[in-house]
């Protein structure tokens, strides 16, 4: 009897402390930062209907296929593994490139969006109606997001909820600022909304002009970095087409040379990209 009571007490204590010791359920409910970052990048790339799991699955399948093909052709395990790893990163790099190009395109049209909002405010339209009108009269690149806002607002009547959905779909720092200005004006009120929006539009135009000029001047740094990364590995692929070179690189010394070249390439590429990269504005209003 005493043993049964002791075991029951021990099991009860164990169950009471298990949520604190192993909070697995909380981690499962809350996505990881990496998952959230990829999800945001896919939204910026216009792939909001594609799941992150699908993207990772495609990366893994492509990596395995390329690794198998390279090993069958060259029979150098280290090279086949590196080719698979690079292939696995291609979908993520493609999403990043598409998101970056869409951000650059949106950076040019956001001042026009602000001008449309100023015109709507001055014409006496209610703020939700003025934002909804951008689905029809705004720039083509942003009409889809504002059409979603219009649908959310008409179905719920909640201006804040519709703004949050639009922010999540666009995932752009400039859009966050615009939407938070509109939210504050809606909740607090005030007669200076058109002046604030006009000043914001002027600032966005100046920032876009300066950024485009600097990016044009620094593009040679990025091109040099990409050329410096690709050239040695193209030469290596040409050398591995010869059987004697493939057998030499399949040795421990050849593997060490390849791994050393990989480390030098990655470090040099990151340094060059760091020199030529302009700081991107972060999303402070999520």
DODO-382456 format. One record per residue (C-alpha): z, y, x. Coordinates in Angstrom, 2 decimals, m for minus. Example, Ala and Ser with C-alpha at 12.3 -4.5 7.8 and 13.67 -1.06 7.14 Angstrom:
BEGIN
+---------+---------+---------+
!      zz !      yy !      xx !
+---------+---------+---------+
!    7.80 !   m4.50 !   12.30 !
!    7.14 !   m1.06 !   13.67 !
+---------+---------+---------+
This chain:
BEGIN
+---------+---------+---------+
!      zz !      yy !      xx !
+---------+---------+---------+
!    0.00 !    0.00 !    0.00 !
!    0.88 !    2.38 !    2.78 !
!   m2.40 !    1.58 !    4.56 !
!   m4.43 !    2.28 !    1.39 !
!   m2.69 !    5.63 !    0.90 !
!   m3.29 !    6.57 !    4.54 !
!   m6.95 !    5.62 !    4.33 !
!   m7.37 !    7.57 !    1.09 !
!   m5.76 !   10.62 !    2.66 !
!   m7.95 !   10.32 !    5.74 !
!  m11.12 !   10.00 !    3.68 !
!  m10.11 !   12.98 !    1.55 !
!   m9.43 !   15.11 !    4.63 !
!  m12.74 !   14.04 !    6.14 !
!  m14.64 !   14.98 !    2.98 !
!  m12.82 !   18.31 !    2.75 !
!  m13.72 !   19.26 !    6.32 !
!  m17.28 !   17.90 !    6.32 !
!  m18.92 !   21.08 !    4.89 !
!  m17.33 !   23.09 !    7.70 !
!  m18.07 !   20.61 !   10.47 !
!  m21.61 !   19.69 !    9.39 !
!  m23.16 !   22.42 !    7.21 !
!  m26.46 !   20.51 !    6.94 !
!  m27.16 !   21.54 !    3.37 !
!  m27.02 !   25.24 !    4.27 !
!  m29.53 !   24.76 !    7.05 !
!  m31.86 !   22.87 !    4.78 !
!  m31.75 !   25.59 !    2.13 !
!  m32.26 !   28.39 !    4.61 !
!  m35.59 !   28.35 !    6.49 !
!  m35.42 !   28.74 !   10.24 !
!  m36.41 !   32.06 !   11.87 !
!  m39.52 !   30.44 !   13.36 !
!  m40.55 !   29.15 !    9.94 !
!  m40.05 !   32.61 !    8.41 !
!  m42.03 !   34.25 !   11.21 !
!  m44.98 !   31.89 !   10.73 !
!  m44.81 !   32.39 !    6.96 !
!  m44.90 !   36.17 !    7.39 !
!  m47.79 !   35.95 !    9.84 !
!  m49.74 !   33.78 !    7.39 !
!  m49.11 !   36.32 !    4.62 !
!  m50.43 !   39.05 !    6.89 !
!  m53.51 !   36.91 !    7.57 !
!  m54.19 !   36.51 !    3.84 !
!  m53.19 !   32.83 !    3.81 !
!  m50.30 !   33.17 !    1.38 !
!  m51.53 !   30.15 !   m0.62 !
!  m51.44 !   27.85 !    2.46 !
!  m48.08 !   26.29 !    3.29 !
!  m46.57 !   26.37 !    6.77 !
!  m46.28 !   22.58 !    6.67 !
!  m50.04 !   22.30 !    6.18 !
!  m50.68 !   24.54 !    9.18 !
!  m48.38 !   22.48 !   11.40 !
!  m49.93 !   19.24 !   10.14 !
!  m53.43 !   20.49 !   10.99 !
!  m52.21 !   21.50 !   14.47 !
!  m50.72 !   18.07 !   15.13 !
!  m53.80 !   16.19 !   13.88 !
!  m56.14 !   18.32 !   16.01 !
!  m53.90 !   17.89 !   19.06 !
!  m53.81 !   14.10 !   18.74 !
!  m57.57 !   13.88 !   18.21 !
!  m58.40 !   16.08 !   21.21 !
!  m55.88 !   14.26 !   23.40 !
!  m57.43 !   10.91 !   22.53 !
!  m60.99 !   12.15 !   23.14 !
!  m60.10 !   13.81 !   26.46 !
!  m58.27 !   10.73 !   27.69 !
!  m61.22 !    8.54 !   26.76 !
!  m63.68 !   10.82 !   28.57 !
!  m61.69 !   11.86 !   31.66 !
!  m58.85 !    9.28 !   31.83 !
!  m56.47 !   11.84 !   33.36 !
!  m53.29 !   11.82 !   31.23 !
!  m51.98 !   15.21 !   32.33 !
!  m55.27 !   16.96 !   31.54 !
!  m55.56 !   15.18 !   28.21 !
!  m52.02 !   16.22 !   27.31 !
!  m52.66 !   19.84 !   28.26 !
!  m55.87 !   19.88 !   26.23 !
!  m53.94 !   18.54 !   23.23 !
!  m51.21 !   21.14 !   23.65 !
!  m53.75 !   23.96 !   23.82 !
!  m55.53 !   22.60 !   20.76 !
!  m52.24 !   22.44 !   18.85 !
!  m51.78 !   26.16 !   19.45 !
!  m55.29 !   27.09 !   18.26 !
!  m54.46 !   27.22 !   14.50 !
!  m51.42 !   29.41 !   15.17 !
!  m53.44 !   31.64 !   17.48 !
!  m56.16 !   31.88 !   14.83 !
!  m53.63 !   32.95 !   12.23 !
!  m52.22 !   35.52 !   14.62 !
!  m55.66 !   36.88 !   15.45 !
!  m56.58 !   37.16 !   11.76 !
!  m53.27 !   38.84 !   10.95 !
!  m53.77 !   41.31 !   13.78 !
!  m57.30 !   42.17 !   12.67 !
!  m56.11 !   42.68 !    9.09 !
!  m53.28 !   44.93 !   10.30 !
!  m55.78 !   47.01 !   12.25 !
!  m58.00 !   47.32 !    9.20 !
!  m55.02 !   48.18 !    6.97 !
!  m53.81 !   50.81 !    9.45 !
!  m56.94 !   52.81 !    8.67 !
!  m56.71 !   52.53 !    4.86 !
!  m52.99 !   53.23 !    4.37 !
!  m53.48 !   57.01 !    4.60 !
!  m56.04 !   56.69 !    1.79 !
!  m53.49 !   54.75 !   m0.27 !
!  m50.99 !   57.57 !    0.27 !
!  m53.61 !   60.12 !   m0.82 !
!  m54.23 !   58.17 !   m4.03 !
!  m50.49 !   58.09 !   m4.72 !
!  m50.23 !   61.85 !   m4.15 !
!  m53.09 !   62.45 !   m6.58 !
!  m51.44 !   60.17 !   m9.16 !
!  m48.09 !   61.97 !   m8.84 !
!  m49.70 !   65.39 !   m9.13 !
!  m51.70 !   64.34 !  m12.19 !
!  m48.49 !   63.54 !  m14.03 !
!  m48.81 !   59.74 !  m14.13 !
!  m45.63 !   57.71 !  m14.25 !
!  m44.83 !   56.20 !  m10.88 !
!  m45.45 !   52.55 !  m11.91 !
!  m48.76 !   53.53 !  m13.50 !
!  m49.76 !   55.45 !  m10.39 !
!  m49.06 !   52.42 !   m8.18 !
!  m50.88 !   50.11 !  m10.62 !
!  m53.94 !   52.37 !  m10.58 !
!  m54.44 !   51.47 !   m6.90 !
!  m55.57 !   48.03 !   m8.08 !
!  m58.69 !   49.73 !   m9.48 !
!  m59.18 !   52.98 !   m7.56 !
!  m57.51 !   52.27 !   m4.21 !
!  m59.11 !   50.96 !   m1.02 !
!  m60.77 !   47.57 !   m1.41 !
!  m58.59 !   45.96 !    1.29 !
!  m55.38 !   46.63 !   m0.68 !
!  m56.54 !   46.14 !   m4.27 !
!  m55.47 !   42.51 !   m4.44 !
!  m51.86 !   43.31 !   m3.52 !
!  m51.62 !   46.15 !   m6.01 !
!  m53.23 !   43.99 !   m8.69 !
!  m50.37 !   41.55 !   m8.11 !
!  m47.93 !   44.46 !   m8.44 !
!  m49.55 !   45.48 !  m11.71 !
!  m49.29 !   41.92 !  m13.07 !
!  m45.64 !   41.57 !  m12.00 !
!  m44.64 !   44.93 !  m13.47 !
!  m46.39 !   44.29 !  m16.79 !
!  m44.79 !   40.86 !  m17.11 !
!  m41.24 !   41.86 !  m16.14 !
!  m41.00 !   45.64 !  m16.53 !
!  m38.93 !   45.66 !  m13.32 !
!  m40.30 !   48.21 !  m10.83 !
!  m38.08 !   47.04 !   m7.96 !
!  m38.99 !   43.38 !   m8.42 !
!  m42.71 !   44.20 !   m8.48 !
!  m42.32 !   46.26 !   m5.28 !
!  m40.50 !   43.40 !   m3.55 !
!  m43.25 !   40.96 !   m4.50 !
!  m45.90 !   43.36 !   m3.18 !
!  m43.98 !   43.85 !    0.06 !
!  m43.73 !   40.11 !    0.54 !
!  m47.45 !   39.63 !   m0.09 !
!  m48.60 !   42.46 !    2.21 !
!  m45.94 !   41.98 !    4.94 !
!  m46.84 !   45.25 !    6.65 !
!  m44.38 !   47.81 !    8.11 !
!  m46.37 !   50.77 !    6.79 !
!  m46.44 !   49.29 !    3.30 !
!  m42.67 !   48.76 !    3.54 !
!  m42.14 !   52.45 !    4.25 !
!  m44.39 !   53.53 !    1.40 !
!  m42.74 !   51.17 !   m1.07 !
!  m39.22 !   52.20 !   m0.05 !
!  m40.13 !   55.87 !   m0.55 !
!  m41.42 !   55.02 !   m4.02 !
!  m38.29 !   52.97 !   m4.78 !
!  m35.99 !   55.80 !   m3.70 !
!  m37.93 !   58.32 !   m5.76 !
!  m37.79 !   56.02 !   m8.78 !
!  m34.05 !   55.37 !   m8.50 !
!  m32.78 !   58.74 !   m7.26 !
!  m35.43 !   61.12 !   m8.54 !
!  m36.53 !   64.39 !   m6.97 !
!  m39.46 !   66.77 !   m6.95 !
!  m40.49 !   66.36 !   m3.29 !
!  m42.25 !   63.01 !   m3.56 !
!  m45.75 !   64.43 !   m3.20 !
!  m44.68 !   66.46 !   m0.13 !
!  m43.04 !   63.44 !    1.50 !
!  m46.09 !   61.27 !    0.84 !
!  m48.46 !   63.95 !    2.14 !
!  m46.47 !   64.26 !    5.39 !
!  m46.41 !   60.46 !    5.74 !
!  m50.18 !   60.28 !    5.26 !
!  m50.73 !   62.92 !    7.96 !
!  m48.44 !   61.06 !   10.36 !
!  m50.20 !   57.74 !    9.69 !
!  m53.62 !   59.28 !   10.42 !
!  m52.44 !   60.74 !   13.73 !
!  m50.76 !   57.48 !   14.74 !
!  m53.86 !   55.43 !   13.90 !
!  m56.11 !   57.76 !   15.91 !
!  m53.87 !   57.66 !   18.99 !
!  m53.44 !   53.89 !   18.79 !
!  m57.18 !   53.25 !   18.50 !
!  m57.88 !   55.42 !   21.53 !
!  m55.23 !   53.71 !   23.66 !
!  m56.36 !   50.24 !   22.56 !
!  m59.94 !   51.08 !   23.53 !
!  m58.82 !   52.16 !   27.00 !
!  m56.59 !   49.14 !   27.56 !
!  m59.01 !   46.54 !   26.22 !
!  m60.24 !   45.82 !   29.75 !
!  m56.74 !   44.65 !   30.71 !
!  m56.73 !   42.07 !   27.92 !
!  m60.27 !   40.94 !   28.73 !
!  m59.34 !   40.53 !   32.40 !
!  m56.31 !   38.45 !   31.42 !
!  m58.38 !   36.13 !   29.24 !
!  m61.05 !   35.74 !   31.91 !
!  m58.44 !   35.03 !   34.58 !
!  m56.88 !   32.34 !   32.40 !
!  m60.12 !   30.62 !   31.42 !
!  m61.98 !   30.61 !   34.76 !
!  m59.80 !   28.15 !   36.77 !
!  m59.64 !   25.64 !   33.94 !
!  m63.40 !   25.76 !   33.41 !
!  m63.80 !   24.96 !   37.11 !
!  m61.29 !   22.13 !   36.77 !
!  m63.18 !   20.66 !   33.80 !
!  m66.40 !   20.74 !   35.85 !
!  m64.69 !   18.99 !   38.76 !
!  m63.25 !   16.27 !   36.53 !
!  m66.77 !   15.33 !   35.46 !
!  m67.03 !   13.58 !   38.86 !
!  m65.22 !   10.20 !   39.04 !
!  m63.81 !   10.76 !   42.54 !
!  m62.31 !   14.11 !   41.50 !
!  m60.83 !   12.54 !   38.38 !
!  m59.17 !    9.81 !   40.42 !
!  m57.79 !   12.40 !   42.86 !
!  m56.24 !   14.50 !   40.10 !
!  m54.84 !   11.33 !   38.49 !
!  m52.49 !   10.92 !   41.45 !
!  m48.96 !   12.41 !   41.67 !
!  m50.20 !   15.11 !   44.03 !
!  m53.04 !   16.03 !   41.66 !
!  m50.63 !   16.16 !   38.73 !
!  m48.38 !   18.50 !   40.72 !
!  m51.34 !   20.77 !   41.49 !
!  m52.32 !   20.92 !   37.81 !
!  m48.76 !   21.63 !   36.65 !
!  m48.35 !   24.31 !   39.33 !
!  m51.60 !   25.92 !   38.26 !
!  m50.44 !   25.80 !   34.64 !
!  m47.19 !   27.61 !   35.49 !
!  m49.00 !   30.28 !   37.52 !
!  m51.58 !   30.75 !   34.76 !
!  m48.99 !   31.15 !   32.02 !
!  m46.88 !   33.61 !   34.03 !
!  m49.89 !   35.69 !   35.08 !
!  m51.29 !   35.75 !   31.55 !
!  m47.98 !   36.84 !   30.03 !
!  m47.64 !   39.60 !   32.63 !
!  m51.16 !   40.88 !   31.97 !
!  m50.68 !   40.75 !   28.20 !
!  m47.35 !   42.54 !   28.56 !
!  m49.04 !   45.32 !   30.54 !
!  m51.84 !   45.81 !   28.04 !
!  m49.92 !   45.29 !   24.78 !
!  m48.93 !   48.23 !   22.62 !
!  m45.59 !   47.96 !   20.80 !
!  m46.02 !   46.84 !   17.21 !
!  m43.90 !   48.44 !   14.53 !
!  m41.25 !   46.11 !   13.17 !
!  m40.47 !   45.53 !    9.53 !
!  m37.12 !   47.18 !    8.94 !
!  m37.26 !   47.22 !    5.13 !
!  m37.46 !   43.59 !    4.02 !
+---------+---------+---------+
